[in-house]
Amino acid sequence: MIRQGLKNDERPKFQGIDEKHGDLKLAIEIDTNELIDSCAVEIQRVFEIAALRALIAAGAKYGCSMKRIEAELTALKA
């Protein structure tokens, strides 16, 4: 979940794995103040960066290789 709030989280907040469905529940917050005068392309970029950060943190927590996603994040930030 990407929450719209007042700060940009570097790492998501984990809520654990759903026993029934196997979902990993996590949330990361983005600062909506930075989106006020942004165009659609920039807003999409902010959401993509947040999603990639969350995926990287989840991969690190569970010992998965995240090299491809880290490369995608690096390219997106450039």
NORUR-V567711 format. One record per pair of residues at least 12 apart in sequence whose ideal C-beta (glycine too) atoms are under 10 Angstrom apart, sorted by sequence separation. I is the first residue (numbers start at 1). GAP is how many residues later the second one is. D is the distance in Angstrom with one decimal. If there is no record, write none. Layout:
i->[I:I]
gap->[GAP:GAP]
d->[D:D]
//
This chain:
i->[1:12:13:14:15:34:35:12:13:14:30:56:1:12:13:32:52:55:56:11:12:13:31:55:12:13:30:53:56:11:12:30:52:55:56:9:10:51:52:55:9:28:30:8:9:30:52:53:8:9:28:29:30:52:7:8:9:28:51:52:5:6:7:8:27:28:30:49:1:3:5:6:7:28:48:49:52:1:2:3:4:5:6:7:8:28:48:52:1:2:3:4:5:6:7:8:28:1:2:3:4:5:6:27:28:49:1:2:4:5:26:48:49:3:26:28:24:4:26:45:26:45:24:26:24:8:12:24:12:14:8:9:12:13:8:11:12:4:10:11:12:14:2:9:12:13:14:2:8:9:11:12:17:2:4:11:12:3:10:11:14:2:9:2:11:12:11:2:1]
gap->[12:12:12:12:12:12:12:13:13:13:13:13:14:14:14:14:14:14:14:15:15:15:15:15:16:16:16:16:16:17:17:17:17:17:17:18:18:18:18:18:19:19:19:20:20:20:20:20:21:21:21:21:21:21:22:22:22:22:22:22:23:23:23:23:23:23:23:23:24:24:24:24:24:24:24:24:24:25:25:25:25:25:25:25:25:25:25:25:26:26:26:26:26:26:26:26:26:27:27:27:27:27:27:27:27:27:28:28:28:28:28:28:28:29:29:29:30:31:31:31:32:32:34:35:37:38:38:38:39:40:41:41:41:41:42:42:42:43:43:43:43:43:44:44:44:44:44:45:45:45:45:45:45:46:46:46:46:47:47:47:47:48:48:49:49:49:50:52:53]
d->[9.5:9.8:9.3:5.0:7.3:6.9:9.2:9.7:6.5:8.6:9.5:5.7:9.3:4.2:5.3:9.6:9.2:5.4:6.0:9.3:5.9:7.5:8.6:9.5:4.1:8.4:5.8:9.5:9.5:7.5:8.7:7.1:5.8:9.3:6.7:8.3:8.7:9.6:8.2:8.8:4.8:10.0:8.5:8.6:4.6:5.1:6.1:7.0:7.0:7.7:9.7:8.1:9.9:4.3:5.9:5.8:9.3:5.0:9.5:9.6:9.9:7.9:8.3:4.9:10.0:7.8:9.9:9.9:7.7:5.4:4.4:9.6:5.5:9.9:8.5:6.7:6.9:7.3:7.5:7.0:7.5:7.1:6.0:9.9:10.0:6.3:8.6:9.4:4.3:5.9:4.5:6.0:6.9:7.3:9.3:7.6:4.6:7.7:7.8:7.2:8.4:6.7:6.8:8.0:9.8:6.0:9.5:6.1:4.7:9.5:5.7:5.9:6.9:9.6:9.2:8.2:9.7:8.0:7.6:6.5:6.2:9.0:6.0:9.2:8.9:8.5:8.6:8.1:9.7:9.6:8.8:7.7:7.2:9.5:7.7:7.2:4.2:9.6:6.8:8.1:9.0:8.1:9.2:7.7:9.5:9.7:7.6:6.0:9.1:8.6:9.0:5.4:9.4:10.0:10.0:4.9:7.2:9.2:8.5:9.8:6.9:5.2:9.4:6.6:9.2:9.5:9.5:7.8:8.8]
//
